[in-house]
C-alpha cells in the first residue's frame, strides 16, 4: 500500500530524532556513569554515591522538593478552587498563568533585590517591628522563590480538574446531608485527585533539579541533585560522577511517573 | 450557592495575585531609578534603557536568541507535524503508546538531565559547542511539544475526510496539503508558538551546551545576575515583559479566533 510508504517517509526525521536525542543521550549518560575521572572503567562513582555525603545530599534534595511541592499544593488548591467560583474565571486563570511566561531568571533576579539587605522585605520587617535580618541566601528564600515560581504550574491542572467537576454532585452531597468539609473530603477532592497528581508531577521533579535558583537565591547553601550535576559537569569536569547522579535522577523520575501515572503537562 | 466567606476568599485571591505580580512590577519600577540599586528610589531616569540600546554585545545576543528561537521553532514544527501524522497512522495501539512514551521522555525530563546528556552527545559526536549545538538542542526539546499539540487535532479529524479526498482522486500529496494540514492548522500554529516560547525561555539546557563564544539572553541574564544587581537587567526585563504580554495577547487572540479556545494555553518550563 502506498499509504505505508508515505507513512514511513513521514517518520524518518522523527524516528531519527527519537534515536539521536531521546535514546542515545540516556544510554550515553548510563555509559559515562561507569567511568571515573581519569577515564578508567570502574564502579567507583556508584560506590561514592552511597557514601554519607551523597546520600545526605539526595535526602536533603528530596526534603526541599517535598517542602516546595507541599506548600505549592496548599496554596494552589484553595486558589484554584476560589478561581473556579469567580466570574470570568478563564480570564483570571490566564492572569495567573502570565507570570509563568516571564523568564524564570528575571523572577529570581527580582527576589535578589526584594530579599536583599536593604530590600523591600527587610523594610517591611523593620516597619512591623521585627527588624531586618538576613533573608537572601537562606533556606527560607530558596523555598519561597521556588514556590513562587511553581505556583502557576500547580494551579492550572487543579483548576481544570475542578472546572470539569459536575456541580450536581455537590448539590447531591448537600441534599444527602454532607457538611462542607465532608463534601470536600468525600466528593470534591477524590474527583480532582488527577489534577493534584499532575500538579505534583510538574513541580516535584523540577524542584529536585533546579540549579540556577540554588546558585542565585540560596547562595550554594542548598545543594540539590540538579546543582550537583551542574557542578560535576561544568565546574569539576567529573562527568562520570555527574552522570551517576543523573542516572539516579532519571530512575527517580521514572519511578515517580510510574507512581503518579503519566499525564500530559497541564492537561 | 451563597458564600459567607466570600470576603475572606477575595482577600486570599487578591493576596495571591499581589504576590505573583509584585516582583515583576518591582523590577519594572526600579528600572527607572537613577540611584543604581534596587532599594531606595532616587529619581526618574531612562539612562538604563539608553545604556541598553548602546550595548552592541547585548544586541547581538538578542539577535542570536531570536534567530535560534525562530529556526528551532520552524524546524521542530516540521519534524513534529510529520511525526504526529506518522504516529497517528499506526493502527496498533501498543506501537502508538510506545512512540508516545518515547516522545514524552524529553517533556518530563528535568532540564539538567537534558543539558548534561546533550553535552555528552555533542562532545562524542565532535560537534563544536556554540550556535549549532544550541540550535540542535532547542529543536530536540521542542519536537515532543509540537507532537503533543498536533496529535489531538489529528485524532479528532474524521478518517472519512481522507477517504472522501481519495475517492475524488486526490494524490497522497494533495491529501496532505489540501486536507490534513489545513484541518490541523490550529494545532500546528499552537505547536510553533509553544516551541518558540520554550526556546526563548530556556536557560538550563542552553547553559550546558553553549560554548564560550555564544550566548543567549537567558544565559546572559544569569551571568549578569550572579555578579549582583545592575539596573540594566531591570530595563531589559521591562522590555521583555512588554514583549511577553504582547505575545500572550496575540496568541490568545489567534487561538480564540481559530476556535481551539484556551486549550492551547500551556506552560513553559
Contacts between the chains, C-beta under 8 A, distances in Angstrom:
chain1	res1	chain2	res2	distance
A	2	B	172	6.3
A	3	B	89	7.3
A	3	B	172	7.9
A	6	B	172	5.2
A	7	B	85	7.9
A	7	B	86	5.7
A	7	B	89	4.3
A	7	B	90	7.8
A	8	B	86	7.8
A	10	B	82	4.3
A	10	B	83	7.2
A	10	B	85	5.2
A	10	B	86	4.1
A	10	B	89	7.5
A	11	B	82	7.4
A	11	B	83	6.8
A	11	B	86	3.8
A	13	B	78	7.8
A	13	B	79	4.6
A	13	B	82	6.2
A	13	B	83	7.4
A	14	B	79	5.8
A	14	B	80	7.5
A	14	B	82	6.0
A	14	B	83	3.0
A	14	B	86	5.9
A	14	B	87	8.0
A	14	B	143	7.4
A	14	B	147	7.9
A	17	B	79	6.1
A	17	B	83	7.4
A	17	B	140	6.6
A	17	B	143	5.5
A	18	B	99	7.7
A	18	B	102	5.2
A	18	B	103	7.5
A	20	B	121	7.6
A	20	B	140	7.9
A	21	B	106	7.2
A	21	B	118	7.5
A	21	B	121	7.6
A	21	B	140	3.9
A	21	B	143	7.9
A	22	B	102	5.5
A	22	B	103	7.9
A	22	B	105	5.3
A	22	B	106	6.1
A	23	B	102	7.5
A	24	B	121	6.2
A	25	B	114	7.6
A	25	B	117	3.4
A	25	B	118	6.1
A	25	B	120	7.0
A	25	B	121	5.2
A	26	B	105	7.6
A	26	B	117	6.6
A	28	B	117	6.1
A	28	B	120	4.6
A	28	B	121	5.9
A	28	B	124	6.5
A	29	B	113	7.5
A	29	B	116	6.9
A	29	B	117	4.9
A	29	B	120	6.6
A	32	B	120	5.9
A	75	B	16	7.2
A	78	B	12	6.6
A	79	B	12	7.4
A	79	B	13	6.9
A	79	B	16	5.2
A	82	B	9	4.9
A	82	B	12	6.4
A	82	B	13	5.4
A	83	B	13	7.2
A	85	B	3	7.5
A	85	B	9	7.4
A	86	B	13	7.5
A	90	B	262	5.6
A	92	B	13	7.9
A	93	B	262	7.6
A	94	B	248	7.8
A	94	B	252	6.9
A	94	B	262	7.2
A	94	B	265	6.9
A	95	B	17	7.0
A	96	B	16	7.9
A	96	B	17	7.7
A	96	B	20	6.8
A	97	B	265	6.3
A	97	B	267	7.2
A	98	B	244	7.7
A	98	B	245	7.3
A	98	B	248	6.1
A	99	B	20	4.9
A	99	B	21	6.6
A	99	B	24	6.4
A	100	B	267	5.6
A	100	B	268	6.4
A	101	B	197	6.8
A	101	B	201	7.6
A	101	B	244	5.3
A	101	B	247	7.9
A	101	B	248	6.2
A	101	B	268	6.1
A	102	B	24	6.1
A	102	B	237	7.8
A	102	B	240	7.3
A	102	B	241	6.3
A	102	B	244	5.9
A	103	B	200	8.0
A	103	B	201	5.8
A	103	B	203	7.6
A	103	B	217	7.7
A	103	B	218	6.1
A	103	B	221	6.8
A	103	B	237	7.6
A	103	B	240	6.4
A	104	B	201	7.3
A	104	B	203	6.7
A	104	B	269	7.9
A	105	B	203	5.8
A	105	B	218	5.8
A	105	B	221	4.6
A	105	B	222	5.4
A	105	B	225	6.3
A	106	B	24	8.0
A	106	B	27	6.6
A	106	B	221	6.5
A	106	B	233	7.4
A	106	B	237	4.4
A	106	B	240	6.8
A	107	B	23	6.0
A	107	B	24	7.3
A	108	B	225	7.0
A	109	B	27	7.2
A	109	B	221	6.9
A	109	B	225	4.5
A	109	B	229	8.0
A	109	B	233	5.8
A	109	B	237	7.3
A	110	B	23	3.9
A	110	B	24	6.7
A	110	B	26	5.6
A	110	B	27	4.6
A	110	B	237	7.7
A	111	B	23	6.2
A	112	B	38	7.7
A	112	B	225	6.6
A	112	B	228	7.7
A	112	B	229	6.4
A	113	B	26	6.7
A	113	B	27	7.3
A	113	B	30	6.8
A	113	B	38	3.1
A	113	B	39	7.1
A	113	B	229	6.0
A	114	B	23	6.2
A	114	B	26	6.1
A	114	B	38	7.8
A	116	B	38	6.6
A	116	B	39	6.4
A	116	B	229	7.4
A	118	B	37	7.4
A	118	B	39	3.9
A	118	B	40	6.9
A	119	B	38	6.7
A	119	B	39	5.4
A	120	B	26	6.8
A	120	B	39	7.4
A	123	B	39	7.7
A	148	B	19	6.9
A	148	B	20	7.6
A	148	B	23	7.3
A	151	B	16	7.8
A	151	B	20	7.0
A	152	B	20	7.4
A	152	B	267	7.2
A	153	B	267	5.7
A	156	B	267	6.9
A	201	B	108	7.5
A	202	B	267	7.5
A	205	B	108	6.9
A	205	B	110	5.7
A	206	B	110	5.8
A	206	B	111	7.7
A	206	B	269	7.1
A	208	B	110	6.9
A	209	B	110	3.5
A	209	B	111	7.0
A	209	B	112	4.6
A	209	B	113	7.1
A	211	B	112	6.1
A	211	B	204	7.2
A	212	B	203	6.3
A	212	B	204	6.8
A	212	B	207	7.8
A	212	B	222	6.2
A	215	B	226	6.9
A	216	B	222	7.6
A	216	B	225	5.8
A	216	B	226	6.7
A	225	B	112	7.9
A	226	B	110	6.5
A	226	B	112	4.4
A	229	B	112	5.0
A	229	B	113	7.5
A	229	B	116	5.6
A	230	B	112	6.2
A	230	B	116	7.9
A	230	B	207	8.0
A	230	B	208	7.9
A	233	B	115	8.0
A	233	B	116	5.1
A	233	B	119	6.3
A	233	B	208	6.7
A	234	B	207	7.8
A	234	B	208	7.0
A	239	B	120	6.8
A	242	B	116	6.1
A	243	B	116	7.3
A	243	B	120	7.4
A	246	B	112	7.5
A	246	B	113	5.5
A	246	B	116	5.5
A	246	B	117	7.1
A	249	B	110	6.6
A	249	B	112	7.6
A	249	B	113	6.0
A	250	B	109	7.6
A	250	B	113	6.2
A	253	B	108	6.7
A	253	B	109	6.8
A	253	B	110	7.2
A	253	B	113	7.8
A	257	B	108	6.5
A	262	B	101	7.6
A	262	B	104	6.6
A	262	B	108	7.4
A	264	B	104	7.5
A	264	B	107	7.8
A	264	B	148	5.9
A	265	B	107	6.4
A	265	B	108	7.6
A	265	B	266	7.1
A	265	B	267	6.5
A	266	B	265	7.8
A	266	B	266	5.1
A	266	B	267	5.4
